[in-house]
């Protein structure tokens, strides 16, 4: 998702082609509490909220965030068409 050139337009296209009640899942790697050498950057809590707002704005329903550990914390944004 973070490499998409036009996230809003791209999410609108996903929403358009996804089957009714289909699920969107975007996993965002969270920023580490302290920087580490050679560690990939992550998103902040504010970044997660911006994604949630964007997902809602393009028309997805039942938008929620679930936290998981996948080597480091990830925020999974889930929503239904």
Phi and psi restraints in degrees (range 20) as a CNS / XPLOR table:
assign (resid 1 and name C) (resid 2 and name N)
       (resid 2 and name CA) (resid 2 and name C) 1.0 -70.1 20.0 2
assign (resid 2 and name N) (resid 2 and name CA)
       (resid 2 and name C) (resid 3 and name N) 1.0 -8.4 20.0 2
assign (resid 2 and name C) (resid 3 and name N)
       (resid 3 and name CA) (resid 3 and name C) 1.0 -98.6 20.0 2
assign (resid 3 and name N) (resid 3 and name CA)
       (resid 3 and name C) (resid 4 and name N) 1.0 -4.9 20.0 2
assign (resid 3 and name C) (resid 4 and name N)
       (resid 4 and name CA) (resid 4 and name C) 1.0 -66.0 20.0 2
assign (resid 4 and name N) (resid 4 and name CA)
       (resid 4 and name C) (resid 5 and name N) 1.0 132.1 20.0 2
assign (resid 4 and name C) (resid 5 and name N)
       (resid 5 and name CA) (resid 5 and name C) 1.0 -68.9 20.0 2
assign (resid 5 and name N) (resid 5 and name CA)
       (resid 5 and name C) (resid 6 and name N) 1.0 -32.9 20.0 2
assign (resid 5 and name C) (resid 6 and name N)
       (resid 6 and name CA) (resid 6 and name C) 1.0 -134.0 20.0 2
assign (resid 6 and name N) (resid 6 and name CA)
       (resid 6 and name C) (resid 7 and name N) 1.0 79.3 20.0 2
assign (resid 6 and name C) (resid 7 and name N)
       (resid 7 and name CA) (resid 7 and name C) 1.0 -54.1 20.0 2
assign (resid 7 and name N) (resid 7 and name CA)
       (resid 7 and name C) (resid 8 and name N) 1.0 -41.8 20.0 2
assign (resid 7 and name C) (resid 8 and name N)
       (resid 8 and name CA) (resid 8 and name C) 1.0 -65.7 20.0 2
assign (resid 8 and name N) (resid 8 and name CA)
       (resid 8 and name C) (resid 9 and name N) 1.0 -48.5 20.0 2
assign (resid 8 and name C) (resid 9 and name N)
       (resid 9 and name CA) (resid 9 and name C) 1.0 -63.6 20.0 2
assign (resid 9 and name N) (resid 9 and name CA)
       (resid 9 and name C) (resid 10 and name N) 1.0 -38.9 20.0 2
assign (resid 9 and name C) (resid 10 and name N)
       (resid 10 and name CA) (resid 10 and name C) 1.0 -67.6 20.0 2
assign (resid 10 and name N) (resid 10 and name CA)
       (resid 10 and name C) (resid 11 and name N) 1.0 -39.5 20.0 2
assign (resid 10 and name C) (resid 11 and name N)
       (resid 11 and name CA) (resid 11 and name C) 1.0 -65.9 20.0 2
assign (resid 11 and name N) (resid 11 and name CA)
       (resid 11 and name C) (resid 12 and name N) 1.0 -36.0 20.0 2
assign (resid 11 and name C) (resid 12 and name N)
       (resid 12 and name CA) (resid 12 and name C) 1.0 -62.0 20.0 2
assign (resid 12 and name N) (resid 12 and name CA)
       (resid 12 and name C) (resid 13 and name N) 1.0 -39.0 20.0 2
assign (resid 12 and name C) (resid 13 and name N)
       (resid 13 and name CA) (resid 13 and name C) 1.0 -68.0 20.0 2
assign (resid 13 and name N) (resid 13 and name CA)
       (resid 13 and name C) (resid 14 and name N) 1.0 -41.3 20.0 2
assign (resid 13 and name C) (resid 14 and name N)
       (resid 14 and name CA) (resid 14 and name C) 1.0 -59.9 20.0 2
assign (resid 14 and name N) (resid 14 and name CA)
       (resid 14 and name C) (resid 15 and name N) 1.0 -45.3 20.0 2
assign (resid 14 and name C) (resid 15 and name N)
       (resid 15 and name CA) (resid 15 and name C) 1.0 -62.6 20.0 2
assign (resid 15 and name N) (resid 15 and name CA)
       (resid 15 and name C) (resid 16 and name N) 1.0 -36.4 20.0 2
assign (resid 15 and name C) (resid 16 and name N)
       (resid 16 and name CA) (resid 16 and name C) 1.0 -66.7 20.0 2
assign (resid 16 and name N) (resid 16 and name CA)
       (resid 16 and name C) (resid 17 and name N) 1.0 -42.2 20.0 2
assign (resid 16 and name C) (resid 17 and name N)
       (resid 17 and name CA) (resid 17 and name C) 1.0 -92.6 20.0 2
assign (resid 17 and name N) (resid 17 and name CA)
       (resid 17 and name C) (resid 18 and name N) 1.0 -13.7 20.0 2
assign (resid 17 and name C) (resid 18 and name N)
       (resid 18 and name CA) (resid 18 and name C) 1.0 -70.6 20.0 2
assign (resid 18 and name N) (resid 18 and name CA)
       (resid 18 and name C) (resid 19 and name N) 1.0 139.2 20.0 2
assign (resid 18 and name C) (resid 19 and name N)
       (resid 19 and name CA) (resid 19 and name C) 1.0 -63.0 20.0 2
assign (resid 19 and name N) (resid 19 and name CA)
       (resid 19 and name C) (resid 20 and name N) 1.0 153.3 20.0 2
assign (resid 19 and name C) (resid 20 and name N)
       (resid 20 and name CA) (resid 20 and name C) 1.0 -54.2 20.0 2
assign (resid 20 and name N) (resid 20 and name CA)
       (resid 20 and name C) (resid 21 and name N) 1.0 133.7 20.0 2
assign (resid 20 and name C) (resid 21 and name N)
       (resid 21 and name CA) (resid 21 and name C) 1.0 67.7 20.0 2
assign (resid 21 and name N) (resid 21 and name CA)
       (resid 21 and name C) (resid 22 and name N) 1.0 7.4 20.0 2
assign (resid 21 and name C) (resid 22 and name N)
       (resid 22 and name CA) (resid 22 and name C) 1.0 -65.6 20.0 2
assign (resid 22 and name N) (resid 22 and name CA)
       (resid 22 and name C) (resid 23 and name N) 1.0 158.4 20.0 2
assign (resid 22 and name C) (resid 23 and name N)
       (resid 23 and name CA) (resid 23 and name C) 1.0 -110.1 20.0 2
assign (resid 23 and name N) (resid 23 and name CA)
       (resid 23 and name C) (resid 24 and name N) 1.0 135.4 20.0 2
assign (resid 23 and name C) (resid 24 and name N)
       (resid 24 and name CA) (resid 24 and name C) 1.0 -96.2 20.0 2
assign (resid 24 and name N) (resid 24 and name CA)
       (resid 24 and name C) (resid 25 and name N) 1.0 137.0 20.0 2
assign (resid 24 and name C) (resid 25 and name N)
       (resid 25 and name CA) (resid 25 and name C) 1.0 -135.5 20.0 2
assign (resid 25 and name N) (resid 25 and name CA)
       (resid 25 and name C) (resid 26 and name N) 1.0 120.3 20.0 2
assign (resid 25 and name C) (resid 26 and name N)
       (resid 26 and name CA) (resid 26 and name C) 1.0 -123.9 20.0 2
assign (resid 26 and name N) (resid 26 and name CA)
       (resid 26 and name C) (resid 27 and name N) 1.0 119.8 20.0 2
assign (resid 26 and name C) (resid 27 and name N)
       (resid 27 and name CA) (resid 27 and name C) 1.0 -102.9 20.0 2
assign (resid 27 and name N) (resid 27 and name CA)
       (resid 27 and name C) (resid 28 and name N) 1.0 126.7 20.0 2
assign (resid 27 and name C) (resid 28 and name N)
       (resid 28 and name CA) (resid 28 and name C) 1.0 -115.2 20.0 2
assign (resid 28 and name N) (resid 28 and name CA)
       (resid 28 and name C) (resid 29 and name N) 1.0 122.8 20.0 2
assign (resid 28 and name C) (resid 29 and name N)
       (resid 29 and name CA) (resid 29 and name C) 1.0 -73.6 20.0 2
assign (resid 29 and name N) (resid 29 and name CA)
       (resid 29 and name C) (resid 30 and name N) 1.0 125.3 20.0 2
assign (resid 29 and name C) (resid 30 and name N)
       (resid 30 and name CA) (resid 30 and name C) 1.0 -79.0 20.0 2
assign (resid 30 and name N) (resid 30 and name CA)
       (resid 30 and name C) (resid 31 and name N) 1.0 152.7 20.0 2
assign (resid 30 and name C) (resid 31 and name N)
       (resid 31 and name CA) (resid 31 and name C) 1.0 -66.7 20.0 2
assign (resid 31 and name N) (resid 31 and name CA)
       (resid 31 and name C) (resid 32 and name N) 1.0 139.2 20.0 2
assign (resid 31 and name C) (resid 32 and name N)
       (resid 32 and name CA) (resid 32 and name C) 1.0 -71.4 20.0 2
assign (resid 32 and name N) (resid 32 and name CA)
       (resid 32 and name C) (resid 33 and name N) 1.0 149.1 20.0 2
assign (resid 32 and name C) (resid 33 and name N)
       (resid 33 and name CA) (resid 33 and name C) 1.0 -62.9 20.0 2
assign (resid 33 and name N) (resid 33 and name CA)
       (resid 33 and name C) (resid 34 and name N) 1.0 -34.4 20.0 2
assign (resid 33 and name C) (resid 34 and name N)
       (resid 34 and name CA) (resid 34 and name C) 1.0 -130.7 20.0 2
assign (resid 34 and name N) (resid 34 and name CA)
       (resid 34 and name C) (resid 35 and name N) 1.0 133.7 20.0 2
assign (resid 34 and name C) (resid 35 and name N)
       (resid 35 and name CA) (resid 35 and name C) 1.0 -59.0 20.0 2
assign (resid 35 and name N) (resid 35 and name CA)
       (resid 35 and name C) (resid 36 and name N) 1.0 142.6 20.0 2
assign (resid 35 and name C) (resid 36 and name N)
       (resid 36 and name CA) (resid 36 and name C) 1.0 -125.0 20.0 2
assign (resid 36 and name N) (resid 36 and name CA)
       (resid 36 and name C) (resid 37 and name N) 1.0 146.1 20.0 2
assign (resid 36 and name C) (resid 37 and name N)
       (resid 37 and name CA) (resid 37 and name C) 1.0 -59.9 20.0 2
assign (resid 37 and name N) (resid 37 and name CA)
       (resid 37 and name C) (resid 38 and name N) 1.0 134.1 20.0 2
assign (resid 37 and name C) (resid 38 and name N)
       (resid 38 and name CA) (resid 38 and name C) 1.0 67.0 20.0 2
assign (resid 38 and name N) (resid 38 and name CA)
       (resid 38 and name C) (resid 39 and name N) 1.0 7.7 20.0 2
assign (resid 38 and name C) (resid 39 and name N)
       (resid 39 and name CA) (resid 39 and name C) 1.0 -82.4 20.0 2
assign (resid 39 and name N) (resid 39 and name CA)
       (resid 39 and name C) (resid 40 and name N) 1.0 135.5 20.0 2
assign (resid 39 and name C) (resid 40 and name N)
       (resid 40 and name CA) (resid 40 and name C) 1.0 -65.5 20.0 2
assign (resid 40 and name N) (resid 40 and name CA)
       (resid 40 and name C) (resid 41 and name N) 1.0 143.3 20.0 2
assign (resid 40 and name C) (resid 41 and name N)
       (resid 41 and name CA) (resid 41 and name C) 1.0 -68.2 20.0 2
assign (resid 41 and name N) (resid 41 and name CA)
       (resid 41 and name C) (resid 42 and name N) 1.0 162.2 20.0 2
assign (resid 41 and name C) (resid 42 and name N)
       (resid 42 and name CA) (resid 42 and name C) 1.0 -132.9 20.0 2
assign (resid 42 and name N) (resid 42 and name CA)
       (resid 42 and name C) (resid 43 and name N) 1.0 -176.3 20.0 2
assign (resid 42 and name C) (resid 43 and name N)
       (resid 43 and name CA) (resid 43 and name C) 1.0 -96.3 20.0 2
assign (resid 43 and name N) (resid 43 and name CA)
       (resid 43 and name C) (resid 44 and name N) 1.0 156.5 20.0 2
assign (resid 43 and name C) (resid 44 and name N)
       (resid 44 and name CA) (resid 44 and name C) 1.0 -90.7 20.0 2
assign (resid 44 and name N) (resid 44 and name CA)
       (resid 44 and name C) (resid 45 and name N) 1.0 173.1 20.0 2
assign (resid 44 and name C) (resid 45 and name N)
       (resid 45 and name CA) (resid 45 and name C) 1.0 -60.6 20.0 2
assign (resid 45 and name N) (resid 45 and name CA)
       (resid 45 and name C) (resid 46 and name N) 1.0 -37.2 20.0 2
assign (resid 45 and name C) (resid 46 and name N)
       (resid 46 and name CA) (resid 46 and name C) 1.0 -64.7 20.0 2
assign (resid 46 and name N) (resid 46 and name CA)
       (resid 46 and name C) (resid 47 and name N) 1.0 -36.8 20.0 2
assign (resid 46 and name C) (resid 47 and name N)
       (resid 47 and name CA) (resid 47 and name C) 1.0 -64.1 20.0 2
assign (resid 47 and name N) (resid 47 and name CA)
       (resid 47 and name C) (resid 48 and name N) 1.0 -40.3 20.0 2
assign (resid 47 and name C) (resid 48 and name N)
       (resid 48 and name CA) (resid 48 and name C) 1.0 -62.1 20.0 2
assign (resid 48 and name N) (resid 48 and name CA)
       (resid 48 and name C) (resid 49 and name N) 1.0 -44.9 20.0 2
assign (resid 48 and name C) (resid 49 and name N)
       (resid 49 and name CA) (resid 49 and name C) 1.0 -63.0 20.0 2
assign (resid 49 and name N) (resid 49 and name CA)
       (resid 49 and name C) (resid 50 and name N) 1.0 -36.3 20.0 2
assign (resid 49 and name C) (resid 50 and name N)
       (resid 50 and name CA) (resid 50 and name C) 1.0 -63.8 20.0 2
assign (resid 50 and name N) (resid 50 and name CA)
       (resid 50 and name C) (resid 51 and name N) 1.0 -40.3 20.0 2
assign (resid 50 and name C) (resid 51 and name N)
       (resid 51 and name CA) (resid 51 and name C) 1.0 -65.0 20.0 2
assign (resid 51 and name N) (resid 51 and name CA)
       (resid 51 and name C) (resid 52 and name N) 1.0 -45.1 20.0 2
assign (resid 51 and name C) (resid 52 and name N)
       (resid 52 and name CA) (resid 52 and name C) 1.0 -58.5 20.0 2
assign (resid 52 and name N) (resid 52 and name CA)
       (resid 52 and name C) (resid 53 and name N) 1.0 -46.1 20.0 2
assign (resid 52 and name C) (resid 53 and name N)
       (resid 53 and name CA) (resid 53 and name C) 1.0 -61.1 20.0 2
assign (resid 53 and name N) (resid 53 and name CA)
       (resid 53 and name C) (resid 54 and name N) 1.0 -42.0 20.0 2
assign (resid 53 and name C) (resid 54 and name N)
       (resid 54 and name CA) (resid 54 and name C) 1.0 -64.1 20.0 2
assign (resid 54 and name N) (resid 54 and name CA)
       (resid 54 and name C) (resid 55 and name N) 1.0 -44.1 20.0 2
assign (resid 54 and name C) (resid 55 and name N)
       (resid 55 and name CA) (resid 55 and name C) 1.0 -60.2 20.0 2
assign (resid 55 and name N) (resid 55 and name CA)
       (resid 55 and name C) (resid 56 and name N) 1.0 -42.9 20.0 2
assign (resid 55 and name C) (resid 56 and name N)
       (resid 56 and name CA) (resid 56 and name C) 1.0 -65.1 20.0 2
assign (resid 56 and name N) (resid 56 and name CA)
       (resid 56 and name C) (resid 57 and name N) 1.0 -43.4 20.0 2
assign (resid 56 and name C) (resid 57 and name N)
       (resid 57 and name CA) (resid 57 and name C) 1.0 -61.0 20.0 2
assign (resid 57 and name N) (resid 57 and name CA)
       (resid 57 and name C) (resid 58 and name N) 1.0 -34.6 20.0 2
assign (resid 57 and name C) (resid 58 and name N)
       (resid 58 and name CA) (resid 58 and name C) 1.0 -82.4 20.0 2
assign (resid 58 and name N) (resid 58 and name CA)
       (resid 58 and name C) (resid 59 and name N) 1.0 -4.6 20.0 2
assign (resid 58 and name C) (resid 59 and name N)
       (resid 59 and name CA) (resid 59 and name C) 1.0 113.1 20.0 2
assign (resid 59 and name N) (resid 59 and name CA)
       (resid 59 and name C) (resid 60 and name N) 1.0 6.8 20.0 2
assign (resid 59 and name C) (resid 60 and name N)
       (resid 60 and name CA) (resid 60 and name C) 1.0 -74.2 20.0 2
assign (resid 60 and name N) (resid 60 and name CA)
       (resid 60 and name C) (resid 61 and name N) 1.0 153.6 20.0 2
assign (resid 60 and name C) (resid 61 and name N)
       (resid 61 and name CA) (resid 61 and name C) 1.0 -113.8 20.0 2
assign (resid 61 and name N) (resid 61 and name CA)
       (resid 61 and name C) (resid 62 and name N) 1.0 167.6 20.0 2
assign (resid 61 and name C) (resid 62 and name N)
       (resid 62 and name CA) (resid 62 and name C) 1.0 49.0 20.0 2
assign (resid 62 and name N) (resid 62 and name CA)
       (resid 62 and name C) (resid 63 and name N) 1.0 48.3 20.0 2
assign (resid 62 and name C) (resid 63 and name N)
       (resid 63 and name CA) (resid 63 and name C) 1.0 -77.1 20.0 2
assign (resid 63 and name N) (resid 63 and name CA)
       (resid 63 and name C) (resid 64 and name N) 1.0 131.2 20.0 2
assign (resid 63 and name C) (resid 64 and name N)
       (resid 64 and name CA) (resid 64 and name C) 1.0 -149.2 20.0 2
assign (resid 64 and name N) (resid 64 and name CA)
       (resid 64 and name C) (resid 65 and name N) 1.0 165.0 20.0 2
assign (resid 64 and name C) (resid 65 and name N)
       (resid 65 and name CA) (resid 65 and name C) 1.0 -124.0 20.0 2
assign (resid 65 and name N) (resid 65 and name CA)
       (resid 65 and name C) (resid 66 and name N) 1.0 131.0 20.0 2
assign (resid 65 and name C) (resid 66 and name N)
       (resid 66 and name CA) (resid 66 and name C) 1.0 -120.7 20.0 2
assign (resid 66 and name N) (resid 66 and name CA)
       (resid 66 and name C) (resid 67 and name N) 1.0 138.4 20.0 2
assign (resid 66 and name C) (resid 67 and name N)
       (resid 67 and name CA) (resid 67 and name C) 1.0 -98.3 20.0 2
assign (resid 67 and name N) (resid 67 and name CA)
       (resid 67 and name C) (resid 68 and name N) 1.0 139.1 20.0 2
assign (resid 67 and name C) (resid 68 and name N)
       (resid 68 and name CA) (resid 68 and name C) 1.0 -140.9 20.0 2
assign (resid 68 and name N) (resid 68 and name CA)
       (resid 68 and name C) (resid 69 and name N) 1.0 163.8 20.0 2
assign (resid 68 and name C) (resid 69 and name N)
       (resid 69 and name CA) (resid 69 and name C) 1.0 -107.3 20.0 2
assign (resid 69 and name N) (resid 69 and name CA)
       (resid 69 and name C) (resid 70 and name N) 1.0 125.1 20.0 2
assign (resid 69 and name C) (resid 70 and name N)
       (resid 70 and name CA) (resid 70 and name C) 1.0 -139.3 20.0 2
assign (resid 70 and name N) (resid 70 and name CA)
       (resid 70 and name C) (resid 71 and name N) 1.0 64.4 20.0 2
assign (resid 70 and name C) (resid 71 and name N)
       (resid 71 and name CA) (resid 71 and name C) 1.0 86.8 20.0 2
assign (resid 71 and name N) (resid 71 and name CA)
       (resid 71 and name C) (resid 72 and name N) 1.0 -39.0 20.0 2
assign (resid 71 and name C) (resid 72 and name N)
       (resid 72 and name CA) (resid 72 and name C) 1.0 -152.4 20.0 2
assign (resid 72 and name N) (resid 72 and name CA)
       (resid 72 and name C) (resid 73 and name N) 1.0 172.7 20.0 2
assign (resid 72 and name C) (resid 73 and name N)
       (resid 73 and name CA) (resid 73 and name C) 1.0 -66.7 20.0 2
assign (resid 73 and name N) (resid 73 and name CA)
       (resid 73 and name C) (resid 74 and name N) 1.0 137.6 20.0 2
assign (resid 73 and name C) (resid 74 and name N)
       (resid 74 and name CA) (resid 74 and name C) 1.0 -126.0 20.0 2
assign (resid 74 and name N) (resid 74 and name CA)
       (resid 74 and name C) (resid 75 and name N) 1.0 148.0 20.0 2
assign (resid 74 and name C) (resid 75 and name N)
       (resid 75 and name CA) (resid 75 and name C) 1.0 -106.4 20.0 2
assign (resid 75 and name N) (resid 75 and name CA)
       (resid 75 and name C) (resid 76 and name N) 1.0 118.0 20.0 2
assign (resid 75 and name C) (resid 76 and name N)
       (resid 76 and name CA) (resid 76 and name C) 1.0 -100.0 20.0 2
assign (resid 76 and name N) (resid 76 and name CA)
       (resid 76 and name C) (resid 77 and name N) 1.0 117.4 20.0 2
assign (resid 76 and name C) (resid 77 and name N)
       (resid 77 and name CA) (resid 77 and name C) 1.0 -93.7 20.0 2
assign (resid 77 and name N) (resid 77 and name CA)
       (resid 77 and name C) (resid 78 and name N) 1.0 117.4 20.0 2
assign (resid 77 and name C) (resid 78 and name N)
       (resid 78 and name CA) (resid 78 and name C) 1.0 -115.6 20.0 2
assign (resid 78 and name N) (resid 78 and name CA)
       (resid 78 and name C) (resid 79 and name N) 1.0 144.0 20.0 2
assign (resid 78 and name C) (resid 79 and name N)
       (resid 79 and name CA) (resid 79 and name C) 1.0 -158.2 20.0 2
assign (resid 79 and name N) (resid 79 and name CA)
       (resid 79 and name C) (resid 80 and name N) 1.0 157.4 20.0 2
assign (resid 79 and name C) (resid 80 and name N)
       (resid 80 and name CA) (resid 80 and name C) 1.0 -112.8 20.0 2
assign (resid 80 and name N) (resid 80 and name CA)
       (resid 80 and name C) (resid 81 and name N) 1.0 149.0 20.0 2
